[in-house]
Amino acid sequence: MKLKIKRGKRFEVVLANVIRALLILSMVMSFATKNYLNFFTAILTLWLTFLPFIIAEKNRVKLPPSFQIVILLFIFAAQYLGEMKEYYIKFWWWDLMLHTFSGIILGFTGFLLIYTLNKDENVQVYLSPFFIGLFAFTFALSVGALWEIFEFSMDNIFGLNMQKSGLVDTMWDLIVDGIGGLIAAFSGYLYAKRNEDGTFKKLLKSFIGMNEDIFINEEEKKE
């Protein structure tokens, strides 16, 4: 298990550095061609590649390499390929695909948040598997809605075109956000209810294994 984590960590570092190198190259080319929108998009994307590491370090939470790799690839696909290389325009399904995956990622994140609280003996609230799954779903949909508000604000304040076709784009984004969140929520529900095997269980076991201090109480540590 530790060997797999180390290999995954090395691959994660290499992948992050490759993505950052591409972004730095794009920054230079965009500035040289006076494409300032792409220039600032590259700067933002470059900063986002550090965000998972910053959050994990600041909160003393260790993210499994596989999870960080997925986040890095998502950022690369959304910002570099989607915005800078115009994949959102070239491929009609690109935005829908990314919103579906973002719903899954956010749903899994929401599940981890509430699952961690459920394990905390200092929190006097216990949620059933159904409500854990419901929280994961609503968390994914809520963050998706906040993102649509952000896109609407950017379009109206700075004259951008993040929403593409306006209301239709927004509604389809929210629908597929919900589908992705539902997939993660249902998987989380099955894990909490039946402890079933699957990709979700493997990711969760990997996360728990790397953050034993959060999930294992003092009596279990002594044993």
N, CA and C atoms as a LAMMPS dump frame, in Angstrom:
ITEM: TIMESTEP
0
ITEM: NUMBER OF ATOMS
669
ITEM: BOX BOUNDS ff ff ff
-5.0000000000000000e+02 5.0000000000000000e+02
-5.0000000000000000e+02 5.0000000000000000e+02
-5.0000000000000000e+02 5.0000000000000000e+02
ITEM: ATOMS id mol type element x y z
1 1 1 N 0.837 -1.201 0
2 1 2 C 0 0 0
3 1 3 C 0.875 1.255 0
4 2 1 N 1.874 1.286 0.892
5 2 2 C 2.771 2.442 0.969
6 2 3 C 3.555 2.632 -0.323
7 3 1 N 3.936 1.485 -0.97
8 3 2 C 4.678 1.56 -2.229
9 3 3 C 3.816 2.188 -3.313
10 4 1 N 2.522 1.822 -3.342
11 4 2 C 1.602 2.383 -4.321
12 4 3 C 1.429 3.886 -4.099
13 5 1 N 1.351 4.29 -2.833
14 5 2 C 1.198 5.705 -2.501
15 5 3 C 2.418 6.494 -2.95
16 6 1 N 3.624 5.909 -2.704
17 6 2 C 4.861 6.589 -3.105
18 6 3 C 4.939 6.732 -4.617
19 7 1 N 4.575 5.676 -5.346
20 7 2 C 4.574 5.745 -6.817
21 7 3 C 3.562 6.77 -7.304
22 8 1 N 2.377 6.76 -6.679
23 8 2 C 1.353 7.722 -7.051
24 8 3 C 1.794 9.149 -6.767
25 9 1 N 2.511 9.329 -5.653
26 9 2 C 3.003 10.658 -5.293
27 9 3 C 4.022 11.161 -6.31
28 10 1 N 4.916 10.279 -6.736
29 10 2 C 5.92 10.667 -7.74
30 10 3 C 5.247 11.058 -9.048
31 11 1 N 4.266 10.255 -9.475
32 11 2 C 3.552 10.555 -10.713
33 11 3 C 2.8 11.879 -10.592
34 12 1 N 2.225 12.111 -9.42
35 12 2 C 1.493 13.36 -9.167
36 12 3 C 2.402 14.575 -9.299
37 13 1 N 3.614 14.48 -8.749
38 13 2 C 4.579 15.581 -8.811
39 13 3 C 5.01 15.835 -10.253
40 14 1 N 5.301 14.757 -10.983
41 14 2 C 5.71 14.879 -12.394
42 14 3 C 4.589 15.506 -13.209
43 15 1 N 3.351 15.025 -13.018
44 15 2 C 2.204 15.55 -13.751
45 15 3 C 1.998 17.032 -13.461
46 16 1 N 2.083 17.397 -12.181
47 16 2 C 1.91 18.799 -11.792
48 16 3 C 2.963 19.687 -12.443
49 17 1 N 4.196 19.211 -12.47
50 17 2 C 5.278 20.008 -13.067
51 17 3 C 5.126 20.147 -14.578
52 18 1 N 4.661 19.087 -15.238
53 18 2 C 4.424 19.149 -16.688
54 18 3 C 3.327 20.165 -16.997
55 19 1 N 2.224 20.107 -16.228
56 19 2 C 1.122 21.049 -16.428
57 19 3 C 1.586 22.482 -16.186
58 20 1 N 2.372 22.674 -15.134
59 20 2 C 2.867 24.027 -14.825
60 20 3 C 3.811 24.541 -15.902
61 21 1 N 4.625 23.658 -16.463
62 21 2 C 5.54 24.062 -17.535
63 21 3 C 4.745 24.518 -18.762
64 22 1 N 3.677 23.774 -19.095
65 22 2 C 2.821 24.152 -20.222
66 22 3 C 2.149 25.503 -19.976
67 23 1 N 1.733 25.713 -18.734
68 23 2 C 1.07 26.97 -18.4
69 23 3 C 2.037 28.15 -18.466
70 24 1 N 3.257 27.956 -17.989
71 24 2 C 4.265 29.027 -18.058
72 24 3 C 4.588 29.364 -19.516
73 25 1 N 4.704 28.323 -20.353
74 25 2 C 4.945 28.538 -21.78
75 25 3 C 3.778 29.308 -22.407
76 26 1 N 2.55 28.935 -22.027
77 26 2 C 1.368 29.632 -22.547
78 26 3 C 1.333 31.082 -22.084
79 27 1 N 1.759 31.327 -20.847
80 27 2 C 1.806 32.692 -20.33
81 27 3 C 2.739 33.558 -21.176
82 28 1 N 3.913 33.015 -21.473
83 28 2 C 4.905 33.753 -22.263
84 28 3 C 4.369 34.037 -23.661
85 29 1 N 3.78 33.012 -24.3
86 29 2 C 3.256 33.171 -25.663
87 29 3 C 2.067 34.123 -25.697
88 30 1 N 1.198 34.034 -24.695
89 30 2 C 0.03 34.909 -24.647
90 30 3 C 0.445 36.368 -24.458
91 31 1 N 1.429 36.579 -23.599
92 31 2 C 1.901 37.947 -23.362
93 31 3 C 2.573 38.501 -24.615
94 32 1 N 3.342 37.639 -25.286
95 32 2 C 4.046 38.072 -26.5
96 32 3 C 3.079 38.44 -27.621
97 33 1 N 1.942 37.721 -27.682
98 33 2 C 0.946 37.987 -28.73
99 33 3 C -0.141 38.958 -28.261
100 34 1 N 0.041 39.505 -27.06
101 34 2 C -0.887 40.472 -26.467
102 34 3 C -2.29 39.902 -26.246
103 35 1 N -2.34 38.569 -26.021
104 35 2 C -3.611 37.938 -25.671
105 35 3 C -3.7 37.929 -24.136
106 36 1 N -4.093 39.06 -23.586
107 36 2 C -4.023 39.25 -22.137
108 36 3 C -5.05 38.432 -21.369
109 37 1 N -6.176 38.095 -22.018
110 37 2 C -7.166 37.251 -21.356
111 37 3 C -6.575 35.868 -21.084
112 38 1 N -5.941 35.271 -22.104
113 38 2 C -5.288 33.978 -21.924
114 38 3 C -4.111 34.078 -20.953
115 39 1 N -3.438 35.218 -20.962
116 39 2 C -2.305 35.43 -20.059
117 39 3 C -2.765 35.341 -18.603
118 40 1 N -3.828 36.053 -18.277
119 40 2 C -4.329 36.036 -16.901
120 40 3 C -5.008 34.703 -16.563
121 41 1 N -5.61 34.059 -17.569
122 41 2 C -6.188 32.729 -17.357
123 41 3 C -5.097 31.725 -16.995
124 42 1 N -3.953 31.836 -17.675
125 42 2 C -2.818 30.946 -17.391
126 42 3 C -2.284 31.183 -15.982
127 43 1 N -2.222 32.45 -15.573
128 43 2 C -1.76 32.764 -14.209
129 43 3 C -2.707 32.157 -13.172
130 44 1 N -4.021 32.329 -13.403
131 44 2 C -5.024 31.769 -12.491
132 44 3 C -4.921 30.248 -12.425
133 45 1 N -4.79 29.613 -13.591
134 45 2 C -4.696 28.157 -13.643
135 45 3 C -3.434 27.66 -12.952
136 46 1 N -2.337 28.372 -13.143
137 46 2 C -1.084 28.011 -12.485
138 46 3 C -1.248 28.033 -10.972
139 47 1 N -1.933 29.059 -10.475
140 47 2 C -2.175 29.153 -9.033
141 47 3 C -3.076 28.016 -8.563
142 48 1 N -4.071 27.652 -9.378
143 48 2 C -4.997 26.579 -9.004
144 48 3 C -4.295 25.232 -8.868
145 49 1 N -3.205 25.022 -9.629
146 49 2 C -2.491 23.74 -9.53
147 49 3 C -1.826 23.572 -8.16
148 50 1 N -1.578 24.693 -7.475
149 50 2 C -1 24.624 -6.133
150 50 3 C -2.067 24.526 -5.045
151 51 1 N -3.314 24.85 -5.401
152 51 2 C -4.381 24.944 -4.407
153 51 3 C -4.628 23.646 -3.623
154 52 1 N -4.716 22.461 -4.28
155 52 2 C -4.935 21.232 -3.497
156 52 3 C -3.85 20.997 -2.45
157 53 1 N -2.588 21.308 -2.802
158 53 2 C -1.487 21.118 -1.869
159 53 3 C -1.569 22.129 -0.721
160 54 1 N -1.961 23.371 -1.045
161 54 2 C -2.074 24.419 -0.03
162 54 3 C -3.161 24.075 0.982
163 55 1 N -4.322 23.649 0.474
164 55 2 C -5.44 23.293 1.35
165 55 3 C -5.075 22.112 2.242
166 56 1 N -4.468 21.093 1.649
167 56 2 C -4.078 19.911 2.417
168 56 3 C -3.057 20.258 3.494
169 57 1 N -2.087 21.104 3.145
170 57 2 C -1.028 21.475 4.081
171 57 3 C -1.57 22.342 5.209
172 58 1 N -2.415 23.3 4.862
173 58 2 C -2.942 24.237 5.85
174 58 3 C -3.859 23.547 6.849
175 59 1 N -4.634 22.58 6.372
176 59 2 C -5.583 21.883 7.243
177 59 3 C -5.049 20.563 7.772
178 60 1 N -3.779 20.286 7.481
179 60 2 C -3.126 19.049 7.933
180 60 3 C -3.899 17.81 7.493
181 61 1 N -4.488 17.906 6.309
182 61 2 C -5.211 16.778 5.725
183 61 3 C -4.421 16.276 4.529
184 62 1 N -4.156 14.988 4.508
185 62 2 C -3.405 14.399 3.405
186 62 3 C -4.373 13.834 2.366
187 63 1 N -4.204 14.288 1.138
188 63 2 C -5.04 13.798 0.048
189 63 3 C -4.327 12.651 -0.663
190 64 1 N -5.029 11.563 -0.953
191 64 2 C -4.42 10.463 -1.706
192 64 3 C -3.908 10.958 -3.05
193 65 1 N -2.766 10.452 -3.515
194 65 2 C -2.223 10.875 -4.816
195 65 3 C -3.232 10.767 -5.943
196 66 1 N -4.025 9.7 -5.946
197 66 2 C -5.007 9.515 -7.015
198 66 3 C -6.014 10.652 -7.033
199 67 1 N -6.417 11.128 -5.853
200 67 2 C -7.384 12.215 -5.762
201 67 3 C -6.769 13.524 -6.245
202 68 1 N -5.516 13.778 -5.871
203 68 2 C -4.842 14.997 -6.307
204 68 3 C -4.593 14.978 -7.816
205 69 1 N -4.293 13.799 -8.361
206 69 2 C -4.085 13.675 -9.809
207 69 3 C -5.372 14.005 -10.561
208 70 1 N -6.5 13.506 -10.05
209 70 2 C -7.795 13.801 -10.668
210 70 3 C -8.071 15.299 -10.646
211 71 1 N -7.789 15.96 -9.516
212 71 2 C -8.01 17.398 -9.4
213 71 3 C -7.127 18.164 -10.385
214 72 1 N -5.855 17.766 -10.48
215 72 2 C -4.927 18.429 -11.405
216 72 3 C -5.387 18.277 -12.855
217 73 1 N -5.793 17.069 -13.211
218 73 2 C -6.265 16.824 -14.579
219 73 3 C -7.537 17.627 -14.867
220 74 1 N -8.398 17.728 -13.862
221 74 2 C -9.629 18.496 -14.043
222 74 3 C -9.322 19.973 -14.272
223 75 1 N -8.423 20.532 -13.473
224 75 2 C -8.025 21.933 -13.636
225 75 3 C -7.414 22.159 -15.015
226 76 1 N -6.559 21.234 -15.435
227 76 2 C -5.909 21.332 -16.749
228 76 3 C -6.945 21.282 -17.869
229 77 1 N -7.894 20.343 -17.75
230 77 2 C -8.917 20.192 -18.788
231 77 3 C -9.858 21.389 -18.828
232 78 1 N -10.186 21.934 -17.661
233 78 2 C -11.142 23.041 -17.606
234 78 3 C -10.521 24.36 -18.035
235 79 1 N -9.354 24.678 -17.491
236 79 2 C -8.76 25.986 -17.732
237 79 3 C -7.866 26.021 -18.971
238 80 1 N -6.915 25.077 -19.048
239 80 2 C -5.963 25.119 -20.164
240 80 3 C -6.622 24.689 -21.468
241 81 1 N -7.199 23.473 -21.459
242 81 2 C -7.812 22.979 -22.697
243 81 3 C -9.136 23.689 -22.983
244 82 1 N -9.961 23.845 -21.942
245 82 2 C -11.275 24.437 -22.146
246 82 3 C -11.243 25.902 -22.519
247 83 1 N -10.581 26.713 -21.684
248 83 2 C -10.571 28.163 -21.897
249 83 3 C -9.516 28.6 -22.915
250 84 1 N -8.255 28.175 -22.715
251 84 2 C -7.155 28.683 -23.538
252 84 3 C -7.117 28.039 -24.92
253 85 1 N -7.417 26.747 -24.982
254 85 2 C -7.417 26.048 -26.266
255 85 3 C -8.808 25.962 -26.898
256 86 1 N -9.772 26.595 -26.229
257 86 2 C -11.142 26.733 -26.744
258 86 3 C -11.845 25.402 -26.993
259 87 1 N -11.593 24.41 -26.143
260 87 2 C -12.287 23.126 -26.268
261 87 3 C -13.781 23.28 -25.991
262 88 1 N -14.145 24.293 -25.189
263 88 2 C -15.567 24.514 -24.931
264 88 3 C -16.313 24.864 -26.216
265 89 1 N -15.626 25.516 -27.138
266 89 2 C -16.229 25.892 -28.417
267 89 3 C -16.085 24.766 -29.445
268 90 1 N -14.928 24.107 -29.45
269 90 2 C -14.658 23.052 -30.437
270 90 3 C -15.491 21.8 -30.191
271 91 1 N -15.739 21.475 -28.935
272 91 2 C -16.477 20.245 -28.585
273 91 3 C -17.667 20.628 -27.702
274 92 1 N -18.867 20.434 -28.219
275 92 2 C -20.067 20.857 -27.497
276 92 3 C -20.226 20.127 -26.171
277 93 1 N -19.68 18.904 -26.071
278 93 2 C -19.869 18.081 -24.878
279 93 3 C -18.793 18.307 -23.814
280 94 1 N -17.795 19.129 -24.128
281 94 2 C -16.664 19.304 -23.19
282 94 3 C -17.117 19.885 -21.852
283 95 1 N -17.91 20.921 -21.896
284 95 2 C -18.389 21.581 -20.674
285 95 3 C -19.268 20.641 -19.859
286 96 1 N -20.151 19.9 -20.542
287 96 2 C -21.037 18.969 -19.843
288 96 3 C -20.246 17.852 -19.171
289 97 1 N -19.229 17.354 -19.867
290 97 2 C -18.394 16.292 -19.306
291 97 3 C -17.694 16.772 -18.04
292 98 1 N -17.116 17.982 -18.095
293 98 2 C -16.388 18.505 -16.946
294 98 3 C -17.315 18.792 -15.772
295 99 1 N -18.508 19.291 -16.047
296 99 2 C -19.452 19.552 -14.962
297 99 3 C -19.918 18.253 -14.316
298 100 1 N -20.051 17.195 -15.112
299 100 2 C -20.413 15.894 -14.535
300 100 3 C -19.323 15.404 -13.596
301 101 1 N -18.083 15.49 -14.05
302 101 2 C -16.96 15.062 -13.209
303 101 3 C -16.803 15.959 -11.984
304 102 1 N -17.05 17.265 -12.163
305 102 2 C -16.946 18.16 -11.01
306 102 3 C -18.011 17.812 -9.973
307 103 1 N -19.201 17.41 -10.445
308 103 2 C -20.248 16.974 -9.525
309 103 3 C -19.827 15.753 -8.731
310 104 1 N -19.15 14.814 -9.404
311 104 2 C -18.658 13.612 -8.714
312 104 3 C -17.588 13.99 -7.684
313 105 1 N -16.648 14.844 -8.089
314 105 2 C -15.572 15.263 -7.185
315 105 3 C -16.139 16.006 -5.977
316 106 1 N -17.064 16.933 -6.227
317 106 2 C -17.654 17.703 -5.131
318 106 3 C -18.524 16.824 -4.242
319 107 1 N -19.236 15.877 -4.849
320 107 2 C -20.039 14.946 -4.061
321 107 3 C -19.168 14.107 -3.144
322 108 1 N -18.054 13.645 -3.663
323 108 2 C -17.116 12.864 -2.853
324 108 3 C -16.532 13.726 -1.735
325 109 1 N -16.219 14.992 -2.054
326 109 2 C -15.697 15.917 -1.047
327 109 3 C -16.726 16.162 0.054
328 110 1 N -17.979 16.369 -0.351
329 110 2 C -19.043 16.562 0.627
330 110 3 C -19.225 15.342 1.511
331 111 1 N -19.122 14.16 0.91
332 111 2 C -19.225 12.924 1.696
333 111 3 C -18.095 12.837 2.725
334 112 1 N -16.872 13.167 2.304
335 112 2 C -15.745 13.121 3.231
336 112 3 C -15.932 14.087 4.401
337 113 1 N -16.45 15.282 4.11
338 113 2 C -16.665 16.277 5.164
339 113 3 C -17.633 15.768 6.224
340 114 1 N -18.784 15.285 5.779
341 114 2 C -19.801 14.848 6.738
342 114 3 C -19.427 13.518 7.377
343 115 1 N -18.732 12.671 6.634
344 115 2 C -18.292 11.384 7.186
345 115 3 C -17.27 11.615 8.295
346 116 1 N -16.391 12.601 8.111
347 116 2 C -15.405 12.942 9.131
348 116 3 C -16.09 13.46 10.386
349 117 1 N -17.097 14.33 10.228
350 117 2 C -17.836 14.847 11.38
351 117 3 C -18.581 13.727 12.099
352 118 1 N -19.095 12.782 11.334
353 118 2 C -19.821 11.659 11.925
354 118 3 C -18.911 10.788 12.786
355 119 1 N -17.616 10.77 12.44
356 119 2 C -16.641 9.98 13.185
357 119 3 C -16.113 10.72 14.411
358 120 1 N -16.36 12.037 14.474
359 120 2 C -15.839 12.857 15.561
360 120 3 C -16.717 12.681 16.798
361 121 1 N -16.125 12.18 17.893
362 121 2 C -16.887 11.928 19.114
363 121 3 C -17.329 13.215 19.792
364 122 1 N -16.672 14.35 19.473
365 122 2 C -17.031 15.624 20.085
366 122 3 C -18.263 16.254 19.447
367 123 1 N -18.65 15.755 18.281
368 123 2 C -19.84 16.268 17.594
369 123 3 C -21.037 15.423 17.991
370 124 1 N -22.03 16.067 18.598
371 124 2 C -23.183 15.354 19.14
372 124 3 C -24.294 15.157 18.106
373 125 1 N -23.9 14.876 16.885
374 125 2 C -24.879 14.642 15.817
375 125 3 C -24.468 13.385 15.058
376 126 1 N -25.406 12.497 14.877
377 126 2 C -25.126 11.306 14.08
378 126 3 C -26.114 11.245 12.929
379 127 1 N -25.605 11.191 11.72
380 127 2 C -26.444 11.147 10.53
381 127 3 C -26.521 9.732 9.985
382 128 1 N -27.682 9.359 9.526
383 128 2 C -27.869 8.049 8.901
384 128 3 C -27.204 8.043 7.536
385 129 1 N -26.948 6.852 6.971
386 129 2 C -26.35 6.777 5.625
387 129 3 C -27.122 7.58 4.586
388 130 1 N -28.468 7.608 4.706
389 130 2 C -29.281 8.359 3.746
390 130 3 C -28.963 9.848 3.806
391 131 1 N -28.885 10.403 5.011
392 131 2 C -28.636 11.838 5.147
393 131 3 C -27.181 12.193 4.835
394 132 1 N -26.271 11.245 5.019
395 132 2 C -24.886 11.477 4.587
396 132 3 C -24.853 11.622 3.062
397 133 1 N -25.543 10.711 2.38
398 133 2 C -25.621 10.782 0.923
399 133 3 C -26.339 12.043 0.462
400 134 1 N -27.416 12.429 1.189
401 134 2 C -28.163 13.638 0.831
402 134 3 C -27.288 14.881 0.968
403 135 1 N -26.479 14.928 2.033
404 135 2 C -25.578 16.07 2.213
405 135 3 C -24.565 16.135 1.071
406 136 1 N -24.008 14.979 0.696
407 136 2 C -23.024 14.94 -0.399
408 136 3 C -23.642 15.474 -1.687
409 137 1 N -24.884 15.077 -1.965
410 137 2 C -25.571 15.526 -3.174
411 137 3 C -25.826 17.032 -3.142
412 138 1 N -26.378 17.536 -2.036
413 138 2 C -26.694 18.963 -1.936
414 138 3 C -25.422 19.818 -1.907
415 139 1 N -24.351 19.282 -1.352
416 139 2 C -23.075 20.009 -1.345
417 139 3 C -22.59 20.211 -2.779
418 140 1 N -22.623 19.143 -3.577
419 140 2 C -22.185 19.234 -4.97
420 140 3 C -23.045 20.217 -5.752
421 141 1 N -24.365 20.162 -5.549
422 141 2 C -25.268 21.037 -6.286
423 141 3 C -25.122 22.497 -5.832
424 142 1 N -24.89 22.704 -4.538
425 142 2 C -24.735 24.063 -4.009
426 142 3 C -23.482 24.741 -4.57
427 143 1 N -22.362 24.009 -4.578
428 143 2 C -21.127 24.572 -5.117
429 143 3 C -21.274 24.83 -6.614
430 144 1 N -21.981 23.916 -7.304
431 144 2 C -22.245 24.108 -8.734
432 144 3 C -23.053 25.375 -8.98
433 145 1 N -24.052 25.636 -8.122
434 145 2 C -24.865 26.85 -8.254
435 145 3 C -24.03 28.107 -7.995
436 146 1 N -23.143 28.046 -6.995
437 146 2 C -22.264 29.182 -6.712
438 146 3 C -21.351 29.482 -7.9
439 147 1 N -20.885 28.407 -8.57
440 147 2 C -20.037 28.605 -9.747
441 147 3 C -20.811 29.294 -10.862
442 148 1 N -22.084 28.934 -11.048
443 148 2 C -22.89 29.576 -12.084
444 148 3 C -23.12 31.059 -11.76
445 149 1 N -23.28 31.371 -10.479
446 149 2 C -23.407 32.774 -10.067
447 149 3 C -22.113 33.529 -10.383
448 150 1 N -20.972 32.856 -10.143
449 150 2 C -19.674 33.464 -10.449
450 150 3 C -19.555 33.74 -11.951
451 151 1 N -19.935 32.77 -12.791
452 151 2 C -19.872 32.952 -14.239
453 151 3 C -20.767 34.107 -14.683
454 152 1 N -21.98 34.166 -14.14
455 152 2 C -22.91 35.241 -14.48
456 152 3 C -22.321 36.605 -14.101
457 153 1 N -21.695 36.667 -12.924
458 153 2 C -21.098 37.925 -12.452
459 153 3 C -19.95 38.361 -13.347
460 154 1 N -19.082 37.408 -13.711
461 154 2 C -17.939 37.737 -14.571
462 154 3 C -18.392 38.225 -15.945
463 155 1 N -19.433 37.575 -16.473
464 155 2 C -19.94 37.973 -17.794
465 155 3 C -20.511 39.388 -17.772
466 156 1 N -21.211 39.732 -16.696
467 156 2 C -21.867 41.034 -16.624
468 156 3 C -20.927 42.155 -16.19
469 157 1 N -19.95 41.834 -15.355
470 157 2 C -19.031 42.865 -14.869
471 157 3 C -17.912 43.135 -15.87
472 158 1 N -17.332 42.049 -16.411
473 158 2 C -16.156 42.197 -17.273
474 158 3 C -16.435 41.928 -18.742
475 159 1 N -17.692 41.636 -19.085
476 159 2 C -18.044 41.416 -20.486
477 159 3 C -17.479 40.131 -21.058
478 160 1 N -17.304 39.101 -20.226
479 160 2 C -16.797 37.813 -20.701
480 160 3 C -17.944 36.984 -21.273
481 161 1 N -17.636 35.754 -21.66
482 161 2 C -18.66 34.867 -22.213
483 161 3 C -18.529 33.48 -21.582
484 162 1 N -18.491 33.448 -20.256
485 162 2 C -18.314 32.185 -19.551
486 162 3 C -19.557 31.313 -19.624
487 163 1 N -20.731 31.945 -19.713
488 163 2 C -21.982 31.192 -19.738
489 163 3 C -22.387 30.737 -21.138
490 164 1 N -21.589 31.16 -22.13
491 164 2 C -21.848 30.768 -23.518
492 164 3 C -23.278 31.119 -23.937
493 165 1 N -24.208 30.149 -23.894
494 165 2 C -25.576 30.401 -24.369
495 165 3 C -26.533 30.77 -23.241
496 166 1 N -26.001 31.363 -22.189
497 166 2 C -26.836 31.907 -21.129
498 166 3 C -27.604 30.878 -20.325
499 167 1 N -28.936 31.041 -20.271
500 167 2 C -29.79 30.214 -19.42
501 167 3 C -29.687 28.737 -19.76
502 168 1 N -29.666 28.407 -21.043
503 168 2 C -29.588 26.999 -21.465
504 168 3 C -28.304 26.365 -20.954
505 169 1 N -27.189 27.081 -21.107
506 169 2 C -25.903 26.583 -20.636
507 169 3 C -25.923 26.389 -19.127
508 170 1 N -26.472 27.372 -18.408
509 170 2 C -26.534 27.308 -16.948
510 170 3 C -27.345 26.111 -16.476
511 171 1 N -28.514 25.91 -17.066
512 171 2 C -29.392 24.822 -16.625
513 171 3 C -28.782 23.456 -16.907
514 172 1 N -28.164 23.287 -18.086
515 172 2 C -27.531 22.001 -18.381
516 172 3 C -26.338 21.751 -17.453
517 173 1 N -25.6 22.814 -17.135
518 173 2 C -24.483 22.675 -16.187
519 173 3 C -24.989 22.194 -14.831
520 174 1 N -26.088 22.784 -14.348
521 174 2 C -26.638 22.397 -13.047
522 174 3 C -27.201 20.975 -13.084
523 175 1 N -27.81 20.605 -14.214
524 175 2 C -28.36 19.249 -14.342
525 175 3 C -27.258 18.202 -14.258
526 176 1 N -26.179 18.413 -15.017
527 176 2 C -25.103 17.414 -14.997
528 176 3 C -24.294 17.49 -13.692
529 177 1 N -24.237 18.684 -13.055
530 177 2 C -23.665 18.776 -11.712
531 177 3 C -24.437 17.866 -10.766
532 178 1 N -25.771 17.934 -10.888
533 178 2 C -26.624 17.105 -10.047
534 178 3 C -26.447 15.619 -10.315
535 179 1 N -26.285 15.258 -11.594
536 179 2 C -26.072 13.851 -11.949
537 179 3 C -24.766 13.345 -11.351
538 180 1 N -23.7 14.148 -11.507
539 180 2 C -22.416 13.759 -10.927
540 180 3 C -22.484 13.658 -9.421
541 181 1 N -23.146 14.644 -8.783
542 181 2 C -23.298 14.612 -7.331
543 181 3 C -24.111 13.414 -6.875
544 182 1 N -25.135 13.052 -7.659
545 182 2 C -25.978 11.899 -7.319
546 182 3 C -25.179 10.603 -7.384
547 183 1 N -24.301 10.49 -8.379
548 183 2 C -23.454 9.291 -8.498
549 183 3 C -22.573 9.142 -7.252
550 184 1 N -21.924 10.251 -6.846
551 184 2 C -21.062 10.213 -5.664
552 184 3 C -21.875 9.96 -4.402
553 185 1 N -23.034 10.612 -4.3
554 185 2 C -23.874 10.47 -3.115
555 185 3 C -24.388 9.038 -2.963
556 186 1 N -24.814 8.426 -4.071
557 186 2 C -25.322 7.05 -4.024
558 186 3 C -24.203 6.078 -3.666
559 187 1 N -23.008 6.307 -4.229
560 187 2 C -21.861 5.458 -3.897
561 187 3 C -21.523 5.591 -2.411
562 188 1 N -21.557 6.844 -1.897
563 188 2 C -21.292 7.077 -0.479
564 188 3 C -22.342 6.43 0.401
565 189 1 N -23.588 6.491 -0.031
566 189 2 C -24.681 5.867 0.716
567 189 3 C -24.467 4.353 0.822
568 190 1 N -24.123 3.721 -0.302
569 190 2 C -23.897 2.271 -0.299
570 190 3 C -22.738 1.902 0.618
571 191 1 N -21.691 2.741 0.612
572 191 2 C -20.554 2.467 1.492
573 191 3 C -20.963 2.58 2.955
574 192 1 N -21.654 3.682 3.305
575 192 2 C -22.051 3.907 4.695
576 192 3 C -23.086 2.886 5.168
577 193 1 N -23.935 2.427 4.236
578 193 2 C -25.006 1.502 4.591
579 193 3 C -24.537 0.051 4.618
580 194 1 N -23.779 -0.341 3.574
581 194 2 C -23.444 -1.767 3.424
582 194 3 C -21.954 -2.048 3.409
583 195 1 N -21.145 -0.977 3.394
584 195 2 C -19.691 -1.14 3.324
585 195 3 C -19.285 -1.938 2.084
586 196 1 N -19.927 -1.627 0.942
587 196 2 C -19.71 -2.393 -0.286
588 196 3 C -18.372 -2.047 -0.936
589 197 1 N -17.808 -3.047 -1.618
590 197 2 C -16.555 -2.835 -2.332
591 197 3 C -16.806 -1.99 -3.581
592 198 1 N -15.719 -1.375 -4.058
593 198 2 C -15.819 -0.563 -5.262
594 198 3 C -14.793 0.547 -5.246
595 199 1 N -14.806 1.334 -6.317
596 199 2 C -13.852 2.437 -6.427
597 199 3 C -14.002 3.425 -5.284
598 200 1 N -15.251 3.714 -4.898
599 200 2 C -15.496 4.672 -3.822
600 200 3 C -14.869 4.183 -2.522
601 201 1 N -15.035 2.903 -2.233
602 201 2 C -14.483 2.347 -0.995
603 201 3 C -12.961 2.408 -1.012
604 202 1 N -12.349 2.134 -2.171
605 202 2 C -10.89 2.181 -2.274
606 202 3 C -10.367 3.593 -2.024
607 203 1 N -11.039 4.591 -2.609
608 203 2 C -10.628 5.981 -2.398
609 203 3 C -10.781 6.382 -0.941
610 204 1 N -11.899 5.965 -0.345
611 204 2 C -12.152 6.322 1.052
612 204 3 C -11.157 5.647 1.986
613 205 1 N -10.864 4.373 1.736
614 205 2 C -9.881 3.666 2.562
615 205 3 C -8.507 4.296 2.437
616 206 1 N -8.172 4.735 1.225
617 206 2 C -6.887 5.396 1.014
618 206 3 C -6.833 6.709 1.785
619 207 1 N -7.932 7.481 1.756
620 207 2 C -7.989 8.757 2.473
621 207 3 C -7.903 8.534 3.978
622 208 1 N -8.659 7.56 4.486
623 208 2 C -8.646 7.27 5.924
624 208 3 C -7.281 6.772 6.363
625 209 1 N -6.662 5.923 5.517
626 209 2 C -5.339 5.391 5.855
627 209 3 C -4.278 6.463 5.967
628 210 1 N -4.403 7.538 5.167
629 210 2 C -3.428 8.62 5.206
630 210 3 C -3.756 9.675 6.267
631 211 1 N -4.96 9.564 6.862
632 211 2 C -5.38 10.539 7.879
633 211 3 C -5.925 9.819 9.112
634 212 1 N -5.143 8.884 9.617
635 212 2 C -5.593 8.075 10.744
636 212 3 C -5.883 8.913 11.984
637 213 1 N -5.145 10.006 12.17
638 213 2 C -5.349 10.846 13.354
639 213 3 C -6.748 11.445 13.4
640 214 1 N -7.37 11.61 12.232
641 214 2 C -8.714 12.184 12.179
642 214 3 C -9.768 11.143 12.509
643 215 1 N -9.562 9.923 12.027
644 215 2 C -10.604 8.91 12.098
645 215 3 C -10.454 7.92 13.249
646 216 1 N -9.241 7.818 13.813
647 216 2 C -9.015 6.843 14.867
648 216 3 C -8.903 7.567 16.208
649 217 1 N -9.745 7.189 17.163
650 217 2 C -9.711 7.85 18.455
651 217 3 C -8.572 7.34 19.313
652 218 1 N -8.383 7.945 20.471
653 218 2 C -7.226 7.634 21.316
654 218 3 C -7.233 6.189 21.803
655 219 1 N -8.419 5.635 22.131
656 219 2 C -8.492 4.253 22.629
657 219 3 C -8.076 3.272 21.536
658 220 1 N -8.492 3.536 20.287
659 220 2 C -8.129 2.666 19.173
660 220 3 C -6.639 2.732 18.894
661 221 1 N -6.035 3.916 19.104
662 221 2 C -4.59 4.071 18.885
663 221 3 C -3.808 3.229 19.891
664 222 1 N -4.305 3.208 21.153
665 222 2 C -3.612 2.451 22.189
666 222 3 C -3.643 0.965 21.902
667 223 1 N -4.771 0.519 21.351
668 223 2 C -4.904 -0.901 21.01
669 223 3 C -3.972 -1.284 19.868
